[in-house]
Amino acid sequence: MFIRNCATLYVAFLSLSAAAMEPRPTPLDPIAVTAARTPQPIADLLADLTVIGHDEILRSGVQSLPELLQRQPGVEITMNGGPGSTSGAFIRGANRGQTLVLVDGLRVGSASVGATSLEAIPLDQIDRIEILRGPASSLYGADAIGGVIQVFTKRGEGDTWGGSASAGYGTYETKSASASLRGSLGPLRFSVTGGGTRSRGFNAIENPAAFGYNDDPDGYANENAGANATFTWAPGQQVAAQYLRNRLNNQFDGGAGFDDRTITTLEAWSVASRNRLHERWTSTVTVGEGSDDSVSQTGFGDFPFKTTQRQYFWQNDVTLPVGTASVILERREEQVATTEAFAVTERDTNSATGVYQVRHGAFALQANLRYDRSNQYGGETTGGIAGGYQITPAWRVTAGYSTGFKAPSFNDLYYPFFSNPNLVPETARNAEAGVYWSASASGARWQARAIGYYNRVDDLIVFQCDAAFVCLPQNVDRATLKGVTLGIDLTWRDTRITGSLDLQDPQDDRTGNLLPRRARQHGALSALQQIGPVQAGVELVASSLRYDDAANTRKMGGYAIVNATLEWPFAKGWSLFVRGNNVFDKNYQLAADYSTGGAQVLAGVRFAP
């Protein structure tokens, strides 16, 4: 039923594409860095990776990073209410904490929870996003079982001065504003960006019988600032610094009689020296820190948890007679501060990574090997190898095998009375293969892809109670994440149509049940068109049924929502924009009992000379 409905909507969508949105200009040689930790042309990638560019983020009109991720291949999201609420992403069916999130290469997650607050990463500061699907511990270490989401913040480029500003207003008294300035002074390039959003919100829990229900609006507010500077003091010699801060104040339902809220301050800074020591050797030394400072204010008291991660990198990229190699040494120092009496509040991890890449004619190969040594959970060795072959100018195939692991969180290991210090890391083994096709005819350019994967995850940490009702986390579960991701991209004259469909089976091996909040089918479809000076667009996001619990007893029905966008450049450098979310007011849930807010609209003006 789900696939038949999607097919019907797809045909209807194609017939309406003439009334859709402007195609995104495609760079001649788009580059990604997450798949190998060095720049690679996207056309040559052996990994399953998506890039969300700056223009696409601007045009999307969404209010949060999770909403933007919801439309991407291989990604499902969960949200406990509106845009500022607790959120998570499932890549290829993996758990929320099995997705590693980076901001400009830095970890900014909570070591106590073992996941990253996606809702606290502000869209105002984002230049582009890269989503790497599949285990990537052989590149980045712990937590990259499902994949990696890397956010790149805005930075100064070019030799000219410029800036931009925008302001909007929408449903639930949502108000947003942002501004940026970039420029150069000789060898110095810099940018400064600031913004904020405030919304009255809607009642997060819509079921009056649910625990914590409180019939009041749950709004949010965030204020963010970012800056970066790059100084090129000689050819091939560069020093760079960057800073990001966001404060998110989000209300949530925790019970009647108190205005419960969580205040999360996310901060990241780094300083890097990039030096070309030889025509074949580039060295980059980076020192940085990411922090997540969260305080939940409830009727039962305040509950603060702060994670600070100091990070050091030394990366050496060398051009060899055959291929290229990267050798990366890292150190990460984690600290957790909380009022709870944790037995241990610090851990250090030292790592060494090697990456080798070679391309010869139609053949390509990438091999990764990494060793992580933690003073908390011991040593972990992970690896990955992938190969590709260009069969014809139109057809390309890839195949790969990789391993991954997730470290136990501080809550799992040390939370008083509900922890287990003997836990070991979760581990994963993944095999995948892809087929890619591209062709041009009669002014139209087609691209299609199909990637199949099989990811076996062992030693999953689950909360169990014994006969004496002693409840502790244990390494007792296993899961199999398998599926196929299909994608299509058509550009014809001023029309662009993109779509993806995930057919997957993320299941608990012990019970055969679907993993909570994950669907067997989900996908997205968008049509974009230029109509004179106006840019207009429509998109469909759909999912089959999911369950909110591991026992698969709390069903969340499937859904299909339609969003629409419109942008009109009415004067040089000025444009009006409108976005409608869930325009047909579909009642659906991403977490049981939690509302998604119904139909919403946001309109505003943007200045970008």
Disulfide bonds with the S-S distance in Angstrom:
Cys465-Cys471 1.89
